C-alpha cells in the first residue's frame, strides 16, 4: 500500500510539473513569434518547441527515479537542453522568460553541482556569444557578469540546502515506513501472543473442569459395572454421582464458552465451594476428606477465588489418580497479607521433578504466578504429598479486599 501511494503521488507530481513546463514554454514560444524580428521569432519558437520535445522524450524519465538525480546519466539531457536554449536566448530576449521553467528542471535532474554548471552555461553562453561577436562591449557586460556570478553562488547554496532537505525527507520517509512495518509486526505478534495465551487459558480450564469430570465419570462407571450384581444400592448412588458430575461439567462448559467464573462460585462462597468439592471427592473415591478454614476470612477477588478453587480441584484429581491415599486434608488459611491453600494426603508419594510434564502442576503454577503467588509441592516416596498454594494480598484501608467479619459459613474450622 505504501509503494502504491508513493507511485500515485509521483504520478500526480510528474503530471503537474509536465503541464506547467510544456504550457509555460509554449506560451513563451508564441510570444517570441509575436515579438520577434521576423525569422528570429520563428527560429526561437522552434528551439523552444525542441526543448519541450526533449523534455518529453528524456527529461520525464530522469525526474522520477531517485538514482538518476544528479548522476552522470543526466549529462546528455542537460547538454541537449543547453544546445537548444542558448541559441534561443541569443536570438530573442523574450526567450529569457523560459528560464523560469528551465532552471528548476535543470536542478531537478542534475542536482546541485551539475544543475549549477548547466545554469552557468545558460547564463554565460548568450553573453559570451555577444562579447565574441562584438555586439556587446566588455564594460557593459561587466555588471551583468557580476550579477550572474551572484545568482550562481546563491543557486548553488540554495540547491545544496534543498538537497539536504530532500535527503532528510527521504530518510524520514524510510523511518516512517520502518516504523509502520514495525508497528504492523508488533500488532501481529501481539495478536499471536494473545491467541496463544487464550489457548493456554482454555487448555487449563478444560483440564481443570471437563477433563477431571470425565475422569470421575469413567471411574464411577467402572465401579458401577462391578457393583450392579453385588451392591445395587451403591451402584445407584454412584450413578447419581455420575449424573451430578455430568450436569456440573455441562454447566462448566457453558460458563467457559460465556467467559464466566466457575459455576461453583456463582451462587456460593469459596469456602462452600471447597466444602462441596472435598465432600464429593470423598464420596466418589471412598477416601476420608476434610476441609479446614483457618484465620479471619477476607473478601477475595474473583481471580484469587478461581485460582484457589482450580488448584484444589487439580490437587484432588491427582490424589485420585496417583496417590492411593486413605485420608486427604484440604486447608484454607487466611493471613493479613496472604491466603494459603494446602492439600495433603497420606498416599504413596513421589519424587518431585524440577520440570513437570503434563498440564496439572504447570497449570497450577501458571495460575499462581499470574497473581504473584507460588505453588510448592512437598513429597517423597512413601510419605504422602502436600501441595501448597500461597497468594499475596495487598488490601488498603477502606478497600473491599480488607478483612471482613466472618460469616457463619467461614467460622467453622473443620468441615467434613
N, C-alpha and C positions, 0 to 999 in steps of 0.2 A: 504493500500500500504506500510506503514512503517513497519508493522509486517511482511509482505511478504518479504521485503528487509532484515530485521533482520534475519528471518529464513533462507533465502538463503545465507546470509553471514555466519551464524553459521554452515550451512551445508558444505560450502567450507572450513572453518577453521577446522572442525572436520575431513573432508576428508584429508586435507593436513597433519594435525598432525598424524592421524592414519597411513598414508602412511609412514611418517618419522619414527614413533615409531616402527611399525612392520618391516619395511625394515632394519633399523639400528640394531635392536635386532637380527633379523635373520642372518645378516652378521656376527655379533659377535659370534653367536652360531656356525656358520660354522668355523670361525677362532678358536674357542675353541676346536672343534673336531680335527682340523688340528694341533694345537699346544699343545693340552692337553696330559696328561700322561695316555694313554690307556683309561680305563673306566671312568676316571675323566672327560675327554673331552666330552664323550658321555653323562654322567650324567649332566654336566654343560649345554650342548646344550638342553637336555630335560627340565631342570629347566627354561632356558631362553624361550624355547617354551611355557612352562606353564605360564610364565609372559605375553607373547603375548596373549594367550588364556584368561587369567584372565582379561587382559585389554579389550579384545573384548566382554567378557561376562558382565562385570560390570563397568569397567573404563569409557567406552564411554558414558554410561548413566549418569555418575556423572560429566562429563565435561560440558554438555550443560546447564542444569537448574542452574540458579544462586543460588537458595535456597539450593542446595546441597553443595555449595562451603564452605569448612571449617566446615561443620556441623558434628555431631557425626555419621550420617549415612554413612560417608566415612571411618569410622574406620575399618569395616570388610575388605574393599578393601585394605586399607593400610596395615593391619595386614597380609593379604594373600600375598601382594607384598613383605613384609619383609621375610615371611616364605619361599618364593621361591628364593629371591635374596641372602640372607645371605649364604645359603649352596653353591650357585653357586660361590660367591665371595671367600668362603673358599677353594673350590675345585680347582679353576683355576684362576690365577691372570688376565688372559685375560678378564674375566667377568667384571673386573673393568671398562672397556670402555663402558659397558652397562649403567653405571651411567650417562652418557651424555644424555641419553634419559629417564632414570627412574627418575632422580632428578627433571626435570621440571614437569613430570607427578605427582610426589608427592606433589609439591607445587600448581599445578593447581587444584588438587582435595581436598587436605587437608588444604589449606590456609597456613598462616604464622606459626601458632603455631603447628598444627598437622603435617604440612609439615616438620618443623624443627625437631620435635620429631621423625618422620619417617626417616628423613635423618640421625639423630644421631644413630638410630638403625642400619641403613645400613652401617654407617662408623665404629661405635664402635663394632658392632656384630662380624665381622670376626676377628678383632684384639683381642678382649676379648677371643674368642674361641681359638686363637693360644696361648694366655697367659695362659689360663687354661690348655690347652693340653701340655704346656711346649715346644712347637715348637718355641716360640719367647720369649726371655728374657725381663724382665721389663726395663732394662736400654736401650735396643734397641727400645722398644715400646714408651718410654717417648717422644722423639721428634715427633714421628708420632701422638701420642695422643694430643700433644700441637698444632700441625698443624690442626688436625681435629677440635679442640675447636675453633681456629681462624676461620676456614671455617664455622662452625656452627653459630658463632656470626655474621659473615658477611652475611650468608644466611638469618638469622632471620631479620637483619636490612634491607637487600635488599628486602625481601619478604614483610615486613611491608610497606616499601616505595612504592613498586609496588602495594600493595593492595589499598593504598590511591589513587594512580593514577587511578586504575581501578574504585574505588568508585566515584572519581571526574568525570571520563569519563562517567559513567552511569548517574550521576546527570546531567552532561552537555547534555547527550542524551535525558534525560527526559525533560530538559528545552527546548531543540530544538524542541522536539515533541510537547510540550505545546505551544511554540511559533508558530509552524506550524499550530496547531489546532486553536490558537487564530487568526492567520492571515486569515485562511480559514473562520472562523466565522465572522471576520471583513469584509472580502470581500463579504460574503453572506449578511450581514446586510447592507453594502453599496449599494449592488445591489438592495436590497429590498427598502431601503430609496430612491434610485434614481428612482425606478419604481413608488413608492408612490408619489414622487414629480412630476414625469411626469404625473401621473394620475390626480393629483390636478391641474397641469397646463392645461391639456386638458379639465378638467371639467370647469375651469374658462373661457378658450377660447370658449368652446361650449356654455356656459351660456351667455357670453357677445356678441356672434355673432349669432349663429344659433337659439338658444332658443328665443332671442329677435326678430330676424327676423320672426320666425314662429309666435310669438305672434302678431307682427304687421300684418302679412298676415291674421291671424284669425280675428283680429279686423276689418281690411279693408273688408274682405269677409262678415262679419256680416253687416257692413254699406252698402255694395253693395246690399245685399238682400233687405234691406229696401228702397233703392233708385232706384231700377230698374223701378218701376212703377211711382214714384213721381218725380224723378230728374235723367233722363238717362244720362245727360251730367256729373253730379257729379259722377255717378256710373262709367262712363267710365274713369274719372280721377283717381278714386280710383282703378280701375282695372289696369291702367297703373302703379300706385304706387306699387300694388301687384307684377306686373311683374318685376319692377325695384328692389324691395326688394328681390324677389326670385333670380334674377340674381346676385345681390351683395352677397347674402348668399351662393350661389353656388361657387362664386369666393373665398369667405372667407373659405369655407370648403376645397377647393383645396389648399389655402395658408396654412391652418393648417396642412394638410397632408404633404405638402412640407416643413413645418417648416419655412415659410417665414414670413415677417412682414405683418401687416394688409393691405388689398387691398387699403384702403383709403390713406395710407401713401406711397404707391409705386410710385405714379405719381403726388403727390401734397404735399404741405406743411401741417404741423399740423394745422395751422390757417385755411387753406382752407378746410381741412377735418372736423374740428369742425364747420365751417360755413355751409357746406353741411349737416352735421348731424343735426344741430339745425334747419336749414330750412326744412329739410324733416320731422323732428318731428312736426314742426308747421303744415305742410300740412297734415300729417296723422291724427293728433289729433285735429286739429282746434284750438289749443292753440297759443296765441301770444308768439313767442320765438325770442330772440335776443342774438347775440354774441358780446361781447366787449373784445377788446385786449388792455391791459394797460401796460405801461412801455416800455423799449427798448428791443425788441426781441433778443434772443440769440439762437445760434445753440444748439439744444438739442440732446443728444444721443438717439439712436433708442429705448432703453428700457424706457427712460423717455417719449418719444412720445407715445409709446404703452400704458403705464400706464395712461397718461392723456386722451388719446382717449377712452380707455376702461372704465375709471371712468366716463367720460361724457356719454357714451352710457348707462351704468348701472343706473346712476342717472336719466337720461331722461326716461329710461324704467320704473323706479319706479314712476316717476311723472305720466306717462301714466296709470299705473296700479292702483295707490293708491291715488294720490293727489287730483284729481278733480279740477285742477288749471285752472285759466284763463290766467295767464301770467307766463312765465319762462325766467329767465335771466342766461346766461352762460358767465362767465368772466374768461379770461385767463390773468394772471398778471405776468410780468417778473420783478424780482429784481436782484441786482448784485450777490446775493448768493443763490437765490431760485427761483422757479417758482410755481405759485399757480393757481389752477383751482377751481372755485366755481360754483355750480348750485343751483339757488334759485327759489322757486315757491311760489305762494300765495294761495296754496291749504289748505286742512283741517288740515294738520299737524298730528303729533302723538307724543307719549311719547317714546323717545329712550330707549332701554333696554341695560344693560351692555353686555349681551351675545346675539347677534343677531343670529337668526336661518336662515336657507336657505343658498344661495350661493352669494347673492348680496353684502351686506356690508362686510361679511368676505372676499370675493374675492377682493374687493377694498382695504381693509386693508392689505391683504397679499401682493398684488402688491406694495403698498406703502412702507411697511416695508422692502421688499426685496431691495428697493432702498434707504433706510434710511429715508423715509418720514413718514407721518402720515395722517390719514383721520379723520375729525371731523364732526359729524352730529349734527346740532342745530335745534330743532323743539319742538313744543308744540301744543296741540290740538287747532285748530282754528287760528294759527298764521303762517302757512306755514312751509317750510323746507329749510334748507341750508346745502348742502353737500360741504365741503371744503377739498381739497387735497393740501398738501404742500410738495414739493420735494426739497431737498437741492441741490445746485450746488457748485462745488469747482473748478472753472476754474483757470488755471495757465497762466502766461504771455506767449503768443505765442501759447497757446493750442487751438485746433479747437473749444473747448467749450467756449472760451472767447466771450464777447459780439460782435455781428456783426452789421453792418449797416443795418437798417431796409429796407426791400423792400416794393414795393407798396402794396403787399398783407397784410403786417403786420402794415402798417402805419395807417390803419383805426382804429377808436376807437369804432365804432358801426356798426355791420354788420347785416342786417335784416335776 
